[in-house]
Amino acid sequence: MYAITGATGQLGRLVIDTLLKTVPAGRIVAAARNPAKARDLAERGVIVREADYTRPDTLRTALAGVDKLLLISSTEVSGRVPLHRAVIEAARQAGVSLLAYTSMLHAGTSPARLAIEHRQTEEAISASGLPAVILRNGWYIENHLMALPVALEHGAFVGAAGNGRFSSAARADYAAAAAVALTAEDQAGRTYELAGDGAFTMAELAAEVSRQSGKAVAYNDLSAEAYAGVLTGAGLPADLAALLADADVAASRGALFDDGGALSRLIGRPTASLESRVAAALRG
């Protein structure tokens, strides 16, 4: 039996959708903090169980009978490691035969502050002795395109990434990789640096949006402090804004670039192109 934590999130739902193409619904556990949000999955035959990272008793119950588990990293801005450790311990007690974890691209060496808790979680998984596969996901193209409506309105994307190149891929590509890692043989002990086939700078993203939309859109590069100020002005919490600005600075130093091709090899197809994702975003 397969279990997916964070099952009602955007990535979790895509992983379950992918698994359902080859795995009977009754062998998939959607582990969610709020099971009511997974009612549609239950209607499709997926087993829905409560799994609250802050309540270990729910984790033990959720993982009963589970063979392979995907731990999707918590969305908490900080303090994620204790939450992840609770899941890891519950998986150990349940006798899970494979734990897959969604980490961050180059987590072992990345200068980004966002990588610290991923690195610590990887260390906790290693210390647990559980057979594991580490999925070090790069940036999602969707992360960039969240700002598309504002960029079109004001004629510019803003950031602090300089000329750094992003090897971003679509969320669906990373979901497909997770599904393969769960269902394929001999995955324990592997670490995948997962990134899109193509890379782009923020200026190149702006140029692509301009080409497809017919509107002039530029990229304005800011200091980390100024970019964090823009993000807080848009309503983001100050700590999250600072982390995202720091990630942009890390990207300017190559932290979110990878040309190894591991993602497309794992999923057996090319990753989604920037052009196709911009087109989809413009269609709404």
N, C-alpha and C positions, 0 to 999 in steps of 0.2 A: 504494500500500500504506500502511496505517495502523499506527503503532506506539504502544503505551501503556507508559510506564515505571511501575514500581511495580505491575505488573499483578496480583500476588497479594495486594495490599492490598485493603481493603474498597472504596475508591473505584474502584481500577483494575478490579476484577472487575465492578463495576456498569457501568462505562463499556463494557467488552467485551460484557457481556450486552446492553446497549442497541444497540451497533453491530451485533451479530449479527442483529438484527431486519431490517436493511436491507443489510448488507455481507456478502459471502461470507466464511466463516471463513478461507479460504486467503489473504485479503487483509489479515488482521489479525495483527500481531506482538505477542505478549505478552512484553514485555521485563522480565525478573525477575532479581534477584540470585541467587536459588536456583531454577533451572528445575524442580527436582523438585517444588516446591510448585505448579507449574502443570500437573501431569500431567493433571488433569481438563480443562483448557483444550485441551491437545493432543489429547485423546480426542474433543473436539468439532470438531477440524479446525483450530484456531487454531495459527499458527506460534509456537513458544516458543523464545526466544533468551536466553542469559545476558547480563545488563546490570548490571554492578556499577559504581556511581558512582565508586568508588575505583580502578577499573582501566580506564583509557581504552581499552585494546585491545579489551575486551569491548564497549564502547559503539560503537566503529567497526564491529565485526562485526554487532552487533545492528541497526544502522541502515542496513545495506547494502540498497539498493533501496527504502528508505522514502520516501514522498512527503510524508506529513503525520504529525507527531509530537505526542503529548500528554506533556508533562513534568509529572508529578505531583510536587509538592514533597516533598523528603526528609523523613522523620520524625525526623531528628536534631534535638536540642534547640538546638544551636548548631553553627556550622561548616558550615552547609548551602551557603553561597554557592560555595565551591570545588567542591563536588560538582555543583551545578547548572551551573557554568561548564564543567565537563568534558562534560556532556551537550550544552550549547549548542555547544561547539566541535566535538564529534562530529557534531552535526546540520549545522553549517556545512560541514564537510568532506564529508558525505554528499550535500550539495545538496538538503536538505529544503526543500520549497516552502512549508510552513507549520508553525510551531511554536506550539502552544498551551501555556500555562502556568497552573497553578492557584495563584493568588496569594491575597491576603487582602483582604477588604472595605476599601475606602478606603485601600489600602496607601500611596498617595502622600502622604496627610496624617494617617494614624492615629497617635495618641500611644502606641499599644500597642508594647511592645518586640518582640512577635512580628512586627510589621509590618516591622521594620528589614531582615531578611534577604530578605523578599519584595520590598521596594523595591529592594534592591541587585541582586536577580536580574532584576527588570524592567529595571534600568539596563544590566545585562550583556547582556540580550537585545537591547535597543535598539542597544547598541554593536556587536553582532555583525553587524548589517545583515540578519539573517534576517527574512523576512516573519513576523509573529507576531500572535496574538490573546491577550489577557490576560484570564483568567477570575478575577476577584477575588471569591472565595467568602466568604460570611458564615459564621457559626457553624452547625454541624450541630445539629439538634434532638437527635440521638442523643448529642451531647456532654453535654447537660443531663440526659438520661435515664439515663446511665450510673450516676448516683447514686440512681436510683429505689429499688432494694432497701434501701439504707441509710436513705434518707429515710422509707420506709414503716416500717422497723424502729424508728427513733428519733423519728419524727414531725416531721422537719424537713429541708429543704434548707439548706445553708449556702453562703455566698459573700461576695463583696465588691463586688457590682455595684450596691448601693443600689436606686434606682428606675430604673436604666438599662433601656432597652428593647432587646431582642434581636430582630432581624428574621431569625430562624433558619429554615432550610429542611431538608428531609430529605436525607440523603446521595444518595438516588436522584434527587432533583431536580437536584443539582449534576452528577451523572453524566450525566443526560440533556442538560444544557446543554453539557457537554464534547463529547458525541457530535454534537450539532448543529453546534458550532463547527468540528469536524473535517470534517464532511461537507457543510456548506452552502457556497455560493459567496461570494466577496468578504468574507472574514473578516479578512484581513490588515489590520493597523492599528487594529483595534477593541479597546477595553477595556470590559469589562462589569463593572458593580457588581452582583453577584448576591446576592439576598437573598429571603427568604420574603415572601409577600403580606401576612401578618399579623405583628404584633410583640407581645411580651409582656415583662413584668417577671418576675423570679424569684418575686415574691409571687403573681403571676397564675398562673405555672406550678404553684406549690404549691397554689393554690386549685383548679385544674383536676384535679390528682391527687387532692385531697381529695374533690371531687365525684364522680369516677369510681370511686375505690376505696372510698369510704365510711369512710375513716380520716382523722382529723384530721392534716393535714400543714401546717406553717408554713414560712416562710422566715426564717432568722436571718442578718442582715447583720453581717459581721465586718470588722475592719480587714484590710488586705492582709496584714499580718504574721501575724495570727491565722489567716486562711484558709490561707496558705501552710503554717502549722504543722499545720493539719488535714490538708492534702494529703500532707505528708511523713509524718505519723502513719499515713496510709492506705497508705504504701509508695511514694509517688512520689519520684523523685530531687529533691533540694533545688532544683536549677536549674530543672527543669521546673515544680515547684510555684510558684516565684517568678514564672515567666513567666505561668502561668495566673492567679495572683492579680493580677498586673499587668494582664492582659487584662480581668479583671472590673472593675478600677478604670477602665480605658479605656472599658469598656461603660457605666459610670455616667456618663460624659461624652459618650455618644452614638456611640462609635466602632463599635458593632456594630448600629446602626440604619440602615435605608435603606428608603425608601418609593417608590423609582423604578419598581418593577415590571419591571425588565429581565429577571429570571429567568423569570417566567411568560410574558413575551412571547417569549423565546428558545425555550422548550420548547413553546409553543403550548397551554398548559393552566395551571390554577391550581396553585400549589405545595401540598404536603401541609400540612394544618392541624395546629396543636398538639393539638387534640382527637383527631384520628385517630391521631397518633403516640403520644400517651399511652395511648390504648385498645390499640394494638398492643403497647406495652411492658408493659402490665398483663396482657395475655394471655400474654406470654412468648414 
